[in-house]
Amino acid sequence: MWNTLDKDAAAREAHAKDPKAAMKKFGLTAEEQAALMSGDKKKVADLVGFLLMRSQLLWSM
């Protein structure tokens, strides 16, 4: 998502207009959206750590 927002002006504009809809389009869960919208850096960091761990488990299968 962040790479796309960095490179795609239309995606940035859509995110600026309706962040929740844009995050949903990128496949973020309600929990992930809430963490990002909260601005709580610890919550986001904890969630990112969980997602990295989950993706590593999937790749190791």
N, C-alpha and C positions, 0 to 999 in steps of 0.2 A: 504494500500500500504506500509506504513512504517513498519508495523509489518512483512509483508512478506519479505521486503528488509533486515530487521534485522535478520531474521531466515533462509533465503534461498539464498545460495551462487550463484546459477544459476540466480536467479532473480537480485541479485546485479550486476553480471557480465553483464547481458543483459541491465540493467539500465546504467551501466558505458559506454557500447558501443554505446547505442542509447537511451538517456533519453526520448526523445519525443515518440518514439515507445513504450517504456516500460510504460510511463504514460498513453498513449492511451489504451494500453492493460488492464490497471487497471480501465479504464473508465473515466479518467479525461477529462474534457472539454478543448477546446482550451484556454479558459480564465484561467482555473486552471493551465494548463501547462505553459502558459505565465507568470503567477504570480510566480510560482516556479522557472522557468528559469531566471526570472529577478533578483532574489536575493533581491528584495524589501521586507523587513520584514513587513512593514506596509501593503503593498498590500496583502501579504500572510495572515497576521493576520486578516485583514478585510474580506478576502474571507473565512477563516476558521470560523470566527464569523457568516457569512452568512450561511455557510453550516450547522453549528450547529443549528442555528435558524430554518432552513428549515427542518432538520431531526427531531427536536422537534415538529414542526408543523405536520409532517407526523405521528409521533407516537401518537399525541394527538387526531387524527381523529378516 
